[in-house]
Amino acid sequence: MHTADVLVADVMQRLAATFADHKQEREGQWSRGEQANTEALRLALRHYRSFFNRLLVT
């Protein structure tokens, strides 16, 4: 059981890091004064929604 707990904790840390990286990338674009690419934002939100829906179903 301990091994499963460690595995789940590792996966959760990786997910959090991935989402933090995506957020930092978007905020970096905005801080440089770049226009927000609405299509990229739409796709990112769609990806997040799909991911969380799959996560909640399992």
Order of alpha helices (4+ residues) and beta strands (2+ residues): alpha-alpha
